[in-house]
Amino acid sequence: DMSRRRWSDSHTWQSASYQYLLNNAMSLLGRFSVQQLDSDCEAFGSIQEEFLLAWIRQQENTAFGKDHNYADIDTVSKFRDTVPLSSYPDYLQYVEAIARGEEKQLTSDPVHLLGATSGTMVK
């Protein structure tokens, strides 16, 4: 297959072989990636559910998680029933606690910065 290819006069057999192998490897990787993407797209609902439930497990010991019974949530339906739609005022007490230096309010990860944006005009 490679002997039928044309390559630049500046290529040596070694550089042409390297480019040929690299091109084939990248094509194979690309085909695998497309297959994986197609598979993930077909199973997006279960992947999203798995992600949500894993995130809930990570956050169940936060103040917000305790207030919303994250420890009892094991399905998407329970999440929908337990955690209401909300807006910034619903989070204000947690944000103020974070500003006072309290940990594990909205996230189990350390908070390094609270930043005001144009979307946070409350107060």
C-alpha positions in Angstrom: 0.0 0.0 0.0 2.8 2.4 0.9 4.7 1.8 -2.3 1.8 3.1 -4.3 1.8 6.4 -2.5 3.5 9.6 -3.8 5.4 11.6 -1.3 7.4 14.8 -1.3 11.0 14.7 -2.7 12.1 15.9 0.7 10.9 12.6 2.3 13.2 9.8 3.0 11.9 6.2 3.3 12.2 6.6 7.0 10.2 9.9 7.2 7.6 8.6 4.7 7.2 5.4 6.7 6.8 7.3 9.9 4.2 9.6 8.3 2.4 6.7 6.8 2.3 4.8 10.2 1.3 7.9 12.1 -1.5 8.7 9.6 -2.9 5.1 9.9 -2.7 5.2 13.7 -4.5 8.5 13.9 -7.2 7.2 11.4 -7.7 4.1 13.7 -7.9 6.3 16.8 -10.4 8.6 15.0 -12.6 5.6 14.0 -12.5 4.4 17.6 -13.3 7.8 18.9 -16.3 8.1 16.6 -17.6 4.7 17.7 -17.2 5.7 21.3 -19.0 9.0 20.7 -21.8 7.2 18.9 -22.1 4.7 21.8 -22.1 7.5 24.4 -24.8 9.4 22.4 -27.0 6.3 22.3 -26.7 5.9 26.1 -26.7 9.6 27.1 -29.6 9.2 29.5 -27.9 6.5 31.6 -24.6 8.4 31.4 -26.2 11.6 32.7 -28.0 9.6 35.5 -24.7 8.0 36.5 -23.0 11.4 36.6 -25.8 13.0 38.6 -25.9 10.2 41.2 -22.1 10.2 41.6 -22.2 14.0 42.0 -24.9 13.7 44.7 -22.8 11.1 46.6 -19.9 13.5 46.6 -22.0 16.3 47.9 -24.2 14.6 50.4 -22.2 15.8 53.4 -22.4 19.5 52.4 -24.8 21.8 54.2 -26.9 22.0 51.0 -26.8 18.2 50.6 -27.9 17.6 54.2 -30.7 20.2 53.9 -32.0 18.5 50.8 -31.5 14.9 52.0 -28.9 13.9 49.4 -28.1 10.7 51.4 -31.6 9.4 50.6 -31.5 10.2 46.8 -30.7 7.2 44.7 -32.7 7.9 41.5 -33.3 10.9 39.2 -37.0 10.9 40.2 -36.1 11.2 43.9 -33.7 14.1 43.0 -36.5 15.9 41.1 -38.9 15.3 44.0 -36.5 16.3 46.7 -34.6 19.2 45.2 -36.9 22.0 44.0 -36.1 24.4 41.2 -34.3 27.4 42.7 -32.8 30.8 42.2 -30.0 32.8 43.8 -31.9 33.8 46.9 -32.2 30.1 47.7 -28.4 29.8 47.9 -27.7 33.1 49.6 -27.4 31.6 53.1 -24.8 29.1 51.8 -22.9 31.8 49.9 -22.8 33.9 53.0 -21.5 31.0 55.0 -18.7 30.4 52.4 -17.9 34.1 52.7 -17.5 33.7 56.4 -15.0 30.9 55.8 -17.3 27.9 56.5 -16.5 24.8 54.4 -18.7 22.2 52.7 -21.6 24.5 52.1 -22.5 24.0 48.4 -19.6 21.8 47.4 -17.3 19.3 49.1 -14.4 20.9 47.3 -12.5 23.8 48.9 -13.7 27.2 47.7 -10.8 29.5 46.9 -12.7 32.4 45.5 -16.1 34.0 45.5 -16.6 36.3 42.6 -19.4 38.7 41.8 -20.8 38.5 38.3 -23.4 40.5 36.5 -25.8 37.6 37.3 -25.5 38.0 41.1 -27.0 41.4 41.8 -28.9 40.3 44.9 -28.2 42.2 48.2 
